[in-house]
Amino acid sequence: MTYRTCMLFVFLAATGGWFLPALAEAPTDRVVALTGFSWDRVPLCIHFGKRSTDLTDAELDFLATHAGLITLEKGHGASVYGSTEAGIANTARRLKARNPKVKVLFYFNAFINWPGYDAFKTYRDEWTLRDRNGKIVYKSARASRPDPSQPAFREWWSNVVADELKNAPLDGVFIDALPQALVPSLARTVGKQKAEAIVAGLREMIALTKRKIGDDKIVLANGTRGTDFREILDWEGIDGVMIEHFAEFSSDTPEAILADMETLSIAAEKGKFVVLKGWPGFTWLDTDMMKRPYAELATLARERITFPLACFLVSAQPGSYFCYSWGYTDRHGTLEAYPELEHPLGPPVGDVQRSGTTFRREFRHASVFVDVKTKEARINWK
């Protein structure tokens, strides 16, 4: 962030005045071209995997016509095509046949060894992270953590991504779990020196990956949370970040919501983009909610989209994308048609207006109001 913009945010905090820097100040031309961003409708990212069966033609048609950016998750298509790589590659080919402009990303976790990838046939056991006592560090019962401080692992991991992008019409990679390497608990598990080496290794691994896949491919990383982990925006090779927990989990206070909204403009000043992940007030982890019929959950999600979408719209910069569901599979609302995302939007008209915790913004085809404190929101489509 420039000194001028930093002072602007200090002034805003003190006065409750204007909120975001003017769009023209942000060096976003590159990310607009890279991501295929457009103001025509709400710029939509769909992030999901379908693991049990193949995508239908209707589902492929929906994806190709509704999303500008698609991340295909771990396990996608693996039960049908034999591996995550094959499943993602097949879907990418069929999506591109329908819409060559859609951007499709390959999911690969940087700090969790999720199974289901053919690549793990060449993974070496000595690359697995161990704690102070020499025991393997696990994320879950079925997934250990790798050790990115090892150069050989970094070379292998970056080659997996580069090879997948060569073998399929993919536009980049979604790199998950970076914040899990930045939390203090890691140092308690592996020691301070090792934890620092892991972070340094991740930074080098991402930069190495970007060099291998090229500047015309997208590197989207998860991500930032409030003011936490914003240093990721300065890592070499990263084009954009996801804000995964927007107004959900432990990020639902007005302060956390405002910080996440601010991250969109901070990223834009750095020439980066943000995917803001909204939630309908429940997630796939809510066991009681998941017992309800899918149709009921989808109805609730349609009813509750206005607040996270309004927050996105008053904060959006060129290159920003909105993502909305209650989880990451086809059973979590990722393939639902939300009426609010169907309307023409058009570019912003004028600057964002702020008064305390309320924001207003005009678009060519919409007027947006949101109060971050009360969570009242309105979008009037023109």
Rosetta blueprint (number, residue, H / E / L):
1 M L
2 T L
3 Y H
4 R H
5 T H
6 C H
7 M H
8 L H
9 F H
10 V H
11 F H
12 L H
13 A H
14 A H
15 T H
16 G L
17 G L
18 W L
19 F L
20 L L
21 P L
22 A L
23 L H
24 A H
25 E H
26 A L
27 P L
28 T L
29 D H
30 R H
31 V H
32 V H
33 A H
34 L H
35 T H
36 G L
37 F L
38 S L
39 W L
40 D L
41 R L
42 V L
43 P L
44 L E
45 C E
46 I E
47 H E
48 F E
49 G E
50 K L
51 R L
52 S L
53 T L
54 D L
55 L L
56 T L
57 D H
58 A H
59 E H
60 L H
61 D H
62 F H
63 L H
64 A H
65 T H
66 H H
67 A L
68 G L
69 L E
70 I E
71 T E
72 L E
73 E L
74 K L
75 G L
76 H L
77 G L
78 A H
79 S H
80 V H
81 Y H
82 G L
83 S L
84 T H
85 E H
86 A H
87 G H
88 I H
89 A H
90 N H
91 T H
92 A H
93 R H
94 R H
95 L H
96 K H
97 A H
98 R H
99 N L
100 P L
101 K L
102 V L
103 K E
104 V E
105 L E
106 F E
107 Y E
108 F E
109 N E
110 A L
111 F L
112 I L
113 N L
114 W L
115 P L
116 G L
117 Y L
118 D H
119 A H
120 F H
121 K H
122 T H
123 Y L
124 R L
125 D H
126 E H
127 W H
128 T E
129 L L
130 R E
131 D L
132 R L
133 N L
134 G L
135 K L
136 I E
137 V L
138 Y E
139 K E
140 S E
141 A L
142 R L
143 A E
144 S E
145 R L
146 P E
147 D L
148 P L
149 S L
150 Q L
151 P H
152 A H
153 F H
154 R H
155 E H
156 W H
157 W H
158 S H
159 N H
160 V H
161 V H
162 A H
163 D H
164 E H
165 L H
166 K H
167 N H
168 A L
169 P L
170 L L
171 D L
172 G E
173 V E
174 F E
175 I E
176 D E
177 A L
178 L H
179 P H
180 Q H
181 A H
182 L L
183 V L
184 P H
185 S H
186 L H
187 A H
188 R H
189 T H
190 V H
191 G L
192 K H
193 Q H
194 K H
195 A H
196 E H
197 A H
198 I H
199 V H
200 A H
201 G H
202 L H
203 R H
204 E H
205 M H
206 I H
207 A H
208 L H
209 T H
210 K H
211 R H
212 K H
213 I H
214 G L
215 D L
216 D L
217 K L
218 I E
219 V E
220 L E
221 A E
222 N E
223 G E
224 T E
225 R E
226 G L
227 T L
228 D E
229 F L
230 R H
231 E H
232 I H
233 L H
234 D H
235 W L
236 E L
237 G L
238 I L
239 D L
240 G E
241 V E
242 M E
243 I E
244 E L
245 H L
246 F L
247 A L
248 E L
249 F L
250 S L
251 S L
252 D L
253 T L
254 P H
255 E H
256 A H
257 I H
258 L H
259 A H
260 D H
261 M H
262 E H
263 T H
264 L H
265 S H
266 I H
267 A H
268 A H
269 E H
270 K L
271 G L
272 K L
273 F E
274 V E
275 V E
276 L E
277 K E
278 G E
279 W L
280 P L
281 G L
282 F L
283 T L
284 W L
285 L L
286 D L
287 T L
288 D L
289 M H
290 M H
291 K H
292 R L
293 P L
294 Y H
295 A H
296 E H
297 L H
298 A H
299 T H
300 L H
301 A H
302 R H
303 E H
304 R L
305 I L
306 T H
307 F H
308 P H
309 L H
310 A H
311 C H
312 F H
313 L H
314 V H
315 S H
316 A L
317 Q L
318 P L
319 G L
320 S L
321 Y E
322 F E
323 C E
324 Y E
325 S L
326 W L
327 G L
328 Y L
329 T E
330 D L
331 R L
332 H L
333 G L
334 T L
335 L L
336 E L
337 A L
338 Y L
339 P H
340 E H
341 L H
342 E L
343 H L
344 P L
345 L L
346 G L
347 P L
348 P E
349 V L
350 G L
351 D L
352 V L
353 Q E
354 R E
355 S E
356 G L
357 T L
358 T E
359 F E
360 R E
361 R E
362 E E
363 F E
364 R L
365 H L
366 A E
367 S E
368 V E
369 F E
370 V E
371 D E
372 V L
373 K L
374 T L
375 K L
376 E E
377 A E
378 R E
379 I E
380 N E
381 W E
382 K L
